[in-house]
Every structure is written in C-alpha cells, then in structure tokens.
Amino acid sequence: MKYCRTCGREYEAALDYCPEDGDRLRDLPHSSGPRLAIGDVVDGRYRIEGLLGAGGMGWVYRATQRSVERTIALKILPPSLARDEVAIGRFMREAKAASLLSNPHATTLFEFGQDQKGTLYLAMEFVDGPTLGEYLERNGRLPPIDACDVAIHLCNALEEAHQKGILHRDLKPSNVILVERPGHR
C-alpha cells in the first residue's frame, strides 16, 4: 500500500501518483496495530482527515480539532507500543520537551493526552508545506541563499532546545518542513 501525504488517502501499491491531486505516493510504512481511518475520532475531540506519515514512534495524521475546527497534526503511539514502558516514556519525554519550546521555527504542541481506549496522542500545530527531503527530491539542491536561511532557522530552533536540555535525536530532511511565515522565509 501507498499513501498521499497531501490528501491522506491510501492507494494500491501499483499507483505512483495520487489520482486526487497528482502528488507522488509514498510507501506506507509497516506498523504493528491498526491504523485510524478517515472520519475516526480520537478522545472525542480530534477527527482524522488523513495520514501524513509514520515512523518508529507512531502514525501522524492530519486531523481537525472539532471544538474550533482547527487543522492539527495528531501523532498516535501505536497500540503495540502502548504497553511498552520504554516507548511510553519516550513518547511522554517527547511531549514534555515539545511543550517547552516557543521558537517560531519549532512546531507548537497543543496537547498531550490519552483517550478512554488508552490511545496516547500528541496534538500539534499542522505545518503545511513540503519537507526539505521532498524539496530536495524534486529540485536537487537548495540555492545557497536558501540553504543558509534554512540552516540559520534550524540552528535558532536547536539553540533554544539545547538551552533547555533537549536533544532532537531525529533531525533529518524528512523532519524539516519548509514554509514561509510572516517575517520569516
């Protein structure tokens, strides 16, 4: 199976591009435990809109915070890890670390919680843009001036994290989202 990062839908492995928006499909990572489906609701508050990605510590979905109709990124700890004390501890440390950051170049954590079914989640700011990895895949390399801007913003965010005793441990192009914000390229 493959999925579209833009619309969040899953497709058969034979397709290379999303029939909805033409974006390149990505391989669906293997994970133990069931995934959430579009329309599922987590903790009575977050409606799943689509899959953004997955990694070793969980699935990340585009979701809507129902009370204010705000689009968010919702990271879910897979059920297979929800009984693993080490994984739970790592997930909780990630939540606490993210809650300490206020840099405009770091994602804002809105909430960390656990629903009645025992599902652990992080509700975070949804940042809409290509990852650095996607940009490099499409365009080769960044122009030097843009590479310097990205490096400066990354260093600013990392400086704040390091001052608070936080190490990122998974900094890579697929975890850097390129977006323009007022006053910041």
C-alpha positions as CSV (number, residue, x, y, z in Angstrom):
1,M,0.0,0.0,0.0
2,K,1.0,3.6,-0.6
3,Y,-0.4,6.9,0.7
4,C,-0.6,10.5,-0.4
5,R,0.9,13.0,2.1
6,T,-1.3,15.8,0.7
7,C,-4.8,14.2,0.8
8,G,-4.0,11.4,3.3
9,R,-5.7,8.7,1.3
10,E,-4.2,5.2,0.9
11,Y,-3.9,3.5,-2.6
12,E,-2.8,0.3,-4.1
13,A,1.0,-0.2,-4.4
14,A,0.7,-0.3,-8.3
15,L,0.0,3.5,-8.4
16,D,2.8,6.1,-8.3
17,Y,0.8,9.3,-8.2
18,C,-2.3,10.3,-6.3
19,P,-5.4,10.3,-8.6
20,E,-6.9,13.2,-6.5
21,D,-4.1,15.7,-6.6
22,G,-1.2,14.2,-8.7
23,D,1.3,14.1,-5.8
24,R,3.8,11.3,-5.7
25,L,2.7,8.5,-3.5
26,R,4.8,7.2,-0.6
27,D,5.2,3.7,0.6
28,L,3.1,3.0,3.6
29,P,5.5,2.1,6.5
30,H,4.8,-1.1,8.2
31,S,3.5,-0.8,11.7
32,S,2.0,-3.1,14.2
33,G,-1.5,-2.4,15.2
34,P,-4.4,-1.0,13.3
35,R,-4.3,2.5,11.7
36,L,-7.0,5.1,12.2
37,A,-9.3,5.7,9.2
38,I,-10.6,9.0,7.8
39,G,-13.5,10.1,10.0
40,D,-12.4,8.3,13.2
41,V,-12.5,10.5,16.3
42,V,-9.8,10.4,18.9
43,D,-10.7,11.3,22.5
44,G,-14.0,12.8,21.3
45,R,-12.1,15.8,20.0
46,Y,-10.0,15.1,17.0
47,R,-11.4,13.9,13.7
48,I,-9.0,12.1,11.4
49,E,-8.7,13.6,8.0
50,G,-5.8,11.6,6.5
51,L,-2.4,10.1,7.1
52,L,0.7,12.4,7.0
53,G,3.3,9.9,7.7
54,A,4.7,7.2,10.1
55,G,7.8,6.4,11.9
56,G,9.2,4.3,14.6
57,M,7.2,6.1,17.3
58,G,3.9,6.3,15.7
59,W,1.5,7.5,13.0
60,V,1.0,11.2,12.3
61,Y,-2.4,12.2,11.0
62,R,-3.9,15.4,9.7
63,A,-6.9,15.9,11.9
64,T,-9.5,18.5,12.8
65,Q,-9.8,19.8,16.4
66,R,-13.6,19.7,16.4
67,S,-14.2,22.4,19.1
68,V,-12.6,25.1,17.0
69,E,-12.4,23.5,13.5
70,R,-8.6,23.9,13.5
71,T,-6.4,21.6,11.4
72,I,-3.8,19.9,13.5
73,A,-1.2,17.2,13.3
74,L,-2.1,14.3,15.6
75,K,0.7,11.8,16.5
76,I,-0.6,8.5,17.8
77,L,1.5,5.9,19.7
78,P,0.7,2.5,18.0
79,P,-1.3,0.1,20.2
80,S,1.6,-2.4,20.0
81,L,3.8,0.2,21.8
82,A,1.2,1.4,24.3
83,R,2.1,-1.4,26.7
84,D,5.9,-0.9,26.3
85,E,7.1,1.2,29.2
86,V,10.2,2.4,27.3
87,A,8.1,3.5,24.4
88,I,5.6,5.3,26.6
89,G,8.4,7.0,28.5
90,R,10.0,8.2,25.2
91,F,6.6,9.4,23.9
92,M,6.0,11.3,27.2
93,R,9.5,12.8,27.1
94,E,8.8,14.0,23.5
95,A,5.6,15.7,24.7
96,K,7.3,17.4,27.6
97,A,10.2,18.5,25.5
98,A,8.0,19.9,22.8
99,S,5.9,21.8,25.4
100,L,9.0,23.7,26.5
101,L,9.7,25.2,23.1
102,S,8.4,28.5,21.9
103,N,10.6,29.2,18.9
104,P,8.8,30.2,15.7
105,H,10.8,27.6,13.8
106,A,9.7,24.7,16.0
107,T,6.3,23.0,15.9
108,T,3.9,24.0,18.7
109,L,2.5,21.3,20.9
110,F,-1.2,22.0,21.9
111,E,-1.9,18.9,24.0
112,F,-0.7,15.5,25.1
113,G,-3.3,13.0,26.2
114,Q,-4.7,9.6,26.4
115,D,-8.2,8.6,25.5
116,Q,-10.6,6.2,27.1
117,K,-9.3,3.4,24.9
118,G,-5.7,4.0,26.2
119,T,-4.6,5.7,22.9
120,L,-1.7,8.1,23.6
121,Y,-1.5,11.1,21.4
122,L,0.2,14.5,20.8
123,A,-1.9,17.2,19.2
124,M,0.4,19.6,17.4
125,E,0.4,22.6,15.1
126,F,-0.2,21.5,11.5
127,V,2.5,23.0,9.3
128,D,1.5,22.9,5.6
129,G,4.5,22.7,3.3
130,P,6.9,20.3,1.7
131,T,9.6,18.6,3.7
132,L,13.2,19.5,3.0
133,G,13.5,15.9,1.8
134,E,10.6,16.3,-0.7
135,Y,12.1,19.6,-1.9
136,L,15.5,18.1,-2.5
137,E,13.9,15.1,-4.3
138,R,12.1,17.3,-6.7
139,N,14.7,20.1,-7.2
140,G,18.1,18.7,-6.4
141,R,19.6,21.1,-4.1
142,L,18.7,24.4,-2.4
143,P,20.1,27.6,-3.8
144,P,22.9,28.7,-1.4
145,I,21.0,31.7,0.0
146,D,18.0,29.4,0.8
147,A,20.3,26.7,2.3
148,C,21.7,29.4,4.6
149,D,18.3,30.6,5.6
150,V,17.1,27.1,6.4
151,A,20.3,26.4,8.4
152,I,20.0,29.6,10.4
153,H,16.4,28.8,11.3
154,L,17.3,25.3,12.3
155,C,20.2,26.5,14.4
156,N,17.9,29.0,16.1
157,A,15.4,26.3,17.0
158,L,18.1,23.9,18.1
159,E,19.8,26.6,20.2
160,E,16.6,27.1,22.2
161,A,16.1,23.3,22.6
162,H,19.8,22.8,23.7
163,Q,19.5,25.7,26.2
164,K,16.6,23.8,27.8
165,G,18.5,20.5,27.8
166,I,16.6,19.0,24.8
167,L,18.4,17.0,22.1
168,H,16.4,16.4,18.9
169,R,17.8,12.9,18.1
170,D,16.0,12.6,14.7
171,L,16.9,15.7,12.7
172,K,16.8,14.8,9.0
173,P,15.4,16.3,5.8
174,S,12.1,14.5,6.1
175,N,11.5,16.1,9.5
176,V,12.1,19.7,8.3
177,I,9.1,21.4,6.8
178,L,9.7,24.4,4.5
179,V,7.1,27.1,4.9
180,E,7.0,30.9,4.7
181,R,5.6,32.7,7.7
182,P,5.2,36.5,8.1
183,G,8.7,37.9,8.7
184,H,10.4,34.5,8.2
185,R,11.3,32.8,4.9
